[in-house]
Amino acid sequence: MRISRRILPAVAAGALALSLAACAQSERGGAGGSTLTFGAAGAPSTFDPFYATDGETFRISRQIFDTLIDSKPGTSEIEPALAESWEPDESGTKWTFKLRDDVTFIDGEPFNGEAVCANLERMYDQGADGQTAAEYWGSFFGGFKNDAEKDPSLYKGCEAPDETTAVITIDRATASFPTLLSQTSFSMQSPKAMEEGDANGIKAAGEGFTFPENAKNPVGTGAFKLEKYDEANGTVTLVRNDDYWGEAAKSEKLVFRIIPDESTRRQELEAGSINGYDLPNPVDWNSLEENGNQVEIRDPFNILYLGLNLKDKKFHDLKVRQAIYHALNREELVKSQLPEGATVATQFMPDTVAGYNKDLEPYAYDPEKSKQLLKEAGAEGLEMTFAFPTEVSRPYMPDPSTIYDALRADLEAVGITVKAVSAPWTAYTDNVTAGKYDAHILGWTGDFNDAYNFLGSFFTEPVANDFKTSNISWGKKLSDDLKAADSIVDEAERTKRYEELNEQIMTEYLPGFPISHSPPAIVVDADTKGLVPSPLTAEDFAPVSVGGE
Amino acid sequence: MLRFVLRRLLQMVGVMVVLSFLIFAWLRALPGGPVSAILGERATPATRAALEKTFGLDKPIWEQYLLFLGRIVHGDFGASIRVQAGTDALEIFFDRLPGTIELTTFALVIAISIGVPLGYLAARRRATFLDNSSIVVSLVGVAVPVFFLAFLLKYVFAVQLGWLPVSGRQTPTIDATHITNFFIFDGLITGEYDAAWDAFLHLILPGIALSSIPFAIIFRITRASVLEVLDEDYVRTAEAKGLTARVIRGRHVLRNAMLPVTTVIGLQVGSLLAGAVLTERVFSFRGVGDALAVASTERDYAVLQMLIIAAAAVYVVVNLLVDVAYAIIDPRVRTR
């Protein structure tokens, strides 16, 4: 029995190692004390939010930087942040911001009117590569300084008459200003750090960008500051900014652990090594709560729609589009396929947005009427390619394939021949933009509370890439009407105009079919307190603490 | 011999050039691209076109490839957009390689140190309970998908029992110093033994998951090989000579049975690297495999190109080494 005697010590050593492992683990226990550990689905793409477009980057940036205007915790309404108040002139193009006088950047530089102007000028004055990377500026402000004649910008200029005042001039009145300044991309950074770190020195390298020093050493005014980004271990560690102008952060450290796999994030939470993560799969909500975690369901601030490619003449008869809408059993879809708290959509925006028309009746599910309408339009035997994305989960469609299956079955039930197609997410959005499908499912999560952020994104030219509304008789009028509505300065008047437009879109035009609004959730463990879920998924971690410290 | 090696080296360069072009073209033929990955739903045709132009994606494929080669000559492999945004792809490869080497080495050690003795024992005690049960275990090792085994291991040992960490390479709050990115080695040379131990604990579950298939193969080959050798005449002769059982087992049986096992172990290195993609992803283990998985879903061209070409280069080099070894053993190979 020589062998077994040889194996015995190995077995004993293994057992010892395992028991030691158990001890070592219990001592460390992951996130204890005043450290808050959050599971991130991906790595931050930069620490300069001006060049970012993704949620994981914004989540971290939001803790490090402040904006002039912020969203009120738990709502999509705006509230003062670095700016205490703001006021437009009569034309709505000159805005005077009164700034806080007690704010300094973490490098000791003062935050004042000059700093605001330095930030806006820096954003406006991008080189060729910076312009393509600064997607949010492009979306909201339009052009940049060096090609202002070709592509005019909403931004005109900034002056700082005194320490606590910044006057920003814009090209035309728009409802999105100044709300758009609440976007994390437009965070205030230290002018000195931006200069020393060559903030605009972004360069294209192959099919990506290399970032200057400024994007690696963020200097903001936020509740936290960056301590370390450990790329080898996939963790971003922030520490409390003790000189923060607002209420100090409850946690001393805020650690983001990059865990790309969703089921692993869940297991890490259950093992107690992270305190929370975003967008838990709706099928896990109940069991997460049964295990003592807190699943915080946000108010839905998104829309899922079935989009049509109006380039194809077969959809140009309103009756055909109405027939498709009457065929969809959205009540049943919301009940059976979407998470708790999801609602049936009656228009292309959620009910929290000013301009939502609450009198609009949802299109009734009526397959008989649908068939009748198709007959009247001479479109019996309608055929269409209908697409859905794979390998993706979005806040407005947690599981695209099940939603798609339900919609497809409804369409087939009224005699429409559906040719099913699918593609992985990035290819899918490419194909939708290129107009390769007759119909598709897609959605939108609002950036802020503004009707134009929804309707304008869908139906104005040249943005109307999904619905191709420029190909139909009323497309240009709708685009012009929406742009005109956006420039109405009076809020009440503007809201009323959007309500009218919503009615017109749903009854006269019907360019596509709003399906539902889904509430995305965020989960934290039982010991984590103080998290206020934001409908904009813009949570602030400063008031969050572990173990009620 | 030198001429042979030189000739093979030249061939290798040719193989790499052809391969790199194929990979380059194949990636660009895949649906979706970095522009969609960066811009998401909000892209307008104009912003997409502008970004495509910036990245040079509007040029013909051969021109893109020549530009790519030109950049490589200058040591610029392109910047990552998602895996480690802004970092050069070659730097990412070297950053991530130590993690993968740590993990695959550990998995191979597990596979060999259990597979070989168990295979030997099973052969010696053929058709006993030990033999039958180890065959069942090895079958399970091959049959169970790695991701399922990984999920099960994490659930039992990390979530339920809390013995081992669920994922990652090191507990973030441990604040370890990283010099070489071989975390265990780093912990040992800096005297941060707790960090080295913590890194070792993080290796155990992914190591076991990754070792399941190589273990099963090594076990079965060892068993079959030992059974064959036990029947050989020289073993009978050795017994007849009156050698002790220990000498027969060690010098005659095990040593001869090890020849095919060694070949198989060599082959397993390749499959371990492939298995690492899945294992690293499931365990959020920051190695080359994890980078490859993220790069693939996010269409991070620079990283994908670099990693696939690097993996191919490793294969080509290993092949070259094997050929050289054969050439040394069997001189006839050189002239072929």
HADDOCK unambig.tbl for C-alpha pairs under 7 A between the chains (distance, minus, plus):
assign (segid A and resid 21 and name CA) (segid B and resid 163 and name CA) 6.10 0.50 0.50
assign (segid A and resid 21 and name CA) (segid B and resid 164 and name CA) 6.57 0.50 0.50
assign (segid A and resid 21 and name CA) (segid B and resid 201 and name CA) 6.73 0.50 0.50
assign (segid A and resid 22 and name CA) (segid B and resid 162 and name CA) 6.99 0.50 0.50
assign (segid A and resid 22 and name CA) (segid B and resid 163 and name CA) 4.30 0.50 0.50
assign (segid A and resid 22 and name CA) (segid B and resid 164 and name CA) 6.69 0.50 0.50
assign (segid A and resid 25 and name CA) (segid B and resid 163 and name CA) 6.55 0.50 0.50
assign (segid A and resid 25 and name CA) (segid B and resid 164 and name CA) 6.71 0.50 0.50
assign (segid A and resid 30 and name CA) (segid B and resid 171 and name CA) 6.53 0.50 0.50
assign (segid A and resid 30 and name CA) (segid B and resid 173 and name CA) 6.87 0.50 0.50
assign (segid A and resid 43 and name CA) (segid B and resid 82 and name CA) 6.88 0.50 0.50
assign (segid A and resid 43 and name CA) (segid B and resid 83 and name CA) 6.74 0.50 0.50
assign (segid A and resid 43 and name CA) (segid B and resid 84 and name CA) 6.88 0.50 0.50
assign (segid A and resid 45 and name CA) (segid B and resid 81 and name CA) 6.80 0.50 0.50
assign (segid A and resid 45 and name CA) (segid B and resid 82 and name CA) 5.90 0.50 0.50
assign (segid A and resid 45 and name CA) (segid B and resid 84 and name CA) 6.96 0.50 0.50
assign (segid A and resid 45 and name CA) (segid B and resid 85 and name CA) 4.84 0.50 0.50
assign (segid A and resid 46 and name CA) (segid B and resid 85 and name CA) 6.62 0.50 0.50
assign (segid A and resid 53 and name CA) (segid B and resid 38 and name CA) 6.86 0.50 0.50
assign (segid A and resid 53 and name CA) (segid B and resid 39 and name CA) 6.71 0.50 0.50
assign (segid A and resid 129 and name CA) (segid B and resid 54 and name CA) 6.58 0.50 0.50
assign (segid A and resid 132 and name CA) (segid B and resid 47 and name CA) 6.92 0.50 0.50
assign (segid A and resid 132 and name CA) (segid B and resid 50 and name CA) 6.16 0.50 0.50
assign (segid A and resid 132 and name CA) (segid B and resid 51 and name CA) 5.32 0.50 0.50
assign (segid A and resid 204 and name CA) (segid B and resid 54 and name CA) 6.72 0.50 0.50
assign (segid A and resid 204 and name CA) (segid B and resid 55 and name CA) 6.67 0.50 0.50
assign (segid A and resid 205 and name CA) (segid B and resid 78 and name CA) 4.89 0.50 0.50
assign (segid A and resid 205 and name CA) (segid B and resid 79 and name CA) 5.41 0.50 0.50
assign (segid A and resid 206 and name CA) (segid B and resid 55 and name CA) 6.00 0.50 0.50
assign (segid A and resid 206 and name CA) (segid B and resid 78 and name CA) 4.28 0.50 0.50
assign (segid A and resid 206 and name CA) (segid B and resid 79 and name CA) 6.29 0.50 0.50
assign (segid A and resid 206 and name CA) (segid B and resid 302 and name CA) 6.81 0.50 0.50
assign (segid A and resid 207 and name CA) (segid B and resid 34 and name CA) 7.00 0.50 0.50
assign (segid A and resid 207 and name CA) (segid B and resid 55 and name CA) 4.89 0.50 0.50
assign (segid A and resid 207 and name CA) (segid B and resid 78 and name CA) 6.46 0.50 0.50
assign (segid A and resid 207 and name CA) (segid B and resid 79 and name CA) 6.77 0.50 0.50
assign (segid A and resid 207 and name CA) (segid B and resid 301 and name CA) 6.44 0.50 0.50
assign (segid A and resid 207 and name CA) (segid B and resid 302 and name CA) 6.34 0.50 0.50
assign (segid A and resid 208 and name CA) (segid B and resid 78 and name CA) 6.56 0.50 0.50
assign (segid A and resid 208 and name CA) (segid B and resid 79 and name CA) 4.78 0.50 0.50
assign (segid A and resid 208 and name CA) (segid B and resid 80 and name CA) 5.58 0.50 0.50
assign (segid A and resid 208 and name CA) (segid B and resid 81 and name CA) 5.19 0.50 0.50
assign (segid A and resid 208 and name CA) (segid B and resid 86 and name CA) 6.98 0.50 0.50
assign (segid A and resid 209 and name CA) (segid B and resid 79 and name CA) 5.64 0.50 0.50
assign (segid A and resid 209 and name CA) (segid B and resid 81 and name CA) 6.88 0.50 0.50
assign (segid A and resid 209 and name CA) (segid B and resid 86 and name CA) 5.41 0.50 0.50
assign (segid A and resid 210 and name CA) (segid B and resid 79 and name CA) 6.01 0.50 0.50
assign (segid A and resid 210 and name CA) (segid B and resid 86 and name CA) 4.17 0.50 0.50
assign (segid A and resid 210 and name CA) (segid B and resid 87 and name CA) 6.62 0.50 0.50
assign (segid A and resid 211 and name CA) (segid B and resid 86 and name CA) 5.63 0.50 0.50
assign (segid A and resid 232 and name CA) (segid B and resid 95 and name CA) 6.59 0.50 0.50
assign (segid A and resid 232 and name CA) (segid B and resid 96 and name CA) 6.86 0.50 0.50
assign (segid A and resid 232 and name CA) (segid B and resid 181 and name CA) 6.75 0.50 0.50
assign (segid A and resid 232 and name CA) (segid B and resid 286 and name CA) 6.40 0.50 0.50
assign (segid A and resid 233 and name CA) (segid B and resid 168 and name CA) 6.95 0.50 0.50
assign (segid A and resid 233 and name CA) (segid B and resid 169 and name CA) 5.92 0.50 0.50
assign (segid A and resid 233 and name CA) (segid B and resid 170 and name CA) 6.53 0.50 0.50
assign (segid A and resid 233 and name CA) (segid B and resid 286 and name CA) 6.27 0.50 0.50
assign (segid A and resid 234 and name CA) (segid B and resid 286 and name CA) 6.80 0.50 0.50
assign (segid A and resid 235 and name CA) (segid B and resid 172 and name CA) 6.55 0.50 0.50
assign (segid A and resid 259 and name CA) (segid B and resid 284 and name CA) 5.46 0.50 0.50
assign (segid A and resid 260 and name CA) (segid B and resid 284 and name CA) 6.61 0.50 0.50
assign (segid A and resid 261 and name CA) (segid B and resid 281 and name CA) 6.87 0.50 0.50
assign (segid A and resid 261 and name CA) (segid B and resid 282 and name CA) 6.22 0.50 0.50
assign (segid A and resid 264 and name CA) (segid B and resid 282 and name CA) 6.78 0.50 0.50
assign (segid A and resid 267 and name CA) (segid B and resid 159 and name CA) 6.30 0.50 0.50
assign (segid A and resid 267 and name CA) (segid B and resid 166 and name CA) 6.87 0.50 0.50
assign (segid A and resid 268 and name CA) (segid B and resid 166 and name CA) 5.92 0.50 0.50
assign (segid A and resid 270 and name CA) (segid B and resid 159 and name CA) 6.11 0.50 0.50
assign (segid A and resid 271 and name CA) (segid B and resid 158 and name CA) 6.45 0.50 0.50
assign (segid A and resid 271 and name CA) (segid B and resid 159 and name CA) 4.55 0.50 0.50
assign (segid A and resid 271 and name CA) (segid B and resid 162 and name CA) 6.58 0.50 0.50
assign (segid A and resid 426 and name CA) (segid B and resid 32 and name CA) 4.52 0.50 0.50
assign (segid A and resid 426 and name CA) (segid B and resid 33 and name CA) 6.47 0.50 0.50
assign (segid A and resid 426 and name CA) (segid B and resid 36 and name CA) 5.35 0.50 0.50
assign (segid A and resid 426 and name CA) (segid B and resid 37 and name CA) 5.88 0.50 0.50
assign (segid A and resid 427 and name CA) (segid B and resid 31 and name CA) 4.67 0.50 0.50
assign (segid A and resid 427 and name CA) (segid B and resid 32 and name CA) 3.46 0.50 0.50
assign (segid A and resid 427 and name CA) (segid B and resid 33 and name CA) 7.00 0.50 0.50
assign (segid A and resid 429 and name CA) (segid B and resid 36 and name CA) 6.97 0.50 0.50
assign (segid A and resid 429 and name CA) (segid B and resid 41 and name CA) 6.78 0.50 0.50
assign (segid A and resid 430 and name CA) (segid B and resid 32 and name CA) 6.37 0.50 0.50
assign (segid A and resid 430 and name CA) (segid B and resid 36 and name CA) 6.61 0.50 0.50
assign (segid A and resid 463 and name CA) (segid B and resid 44 and name CA) 5.46 0.50 0.50
assign (segid A and resid 465 and name CA) (segid B and resid 44 and name CA) 6.71 0.50 0.50
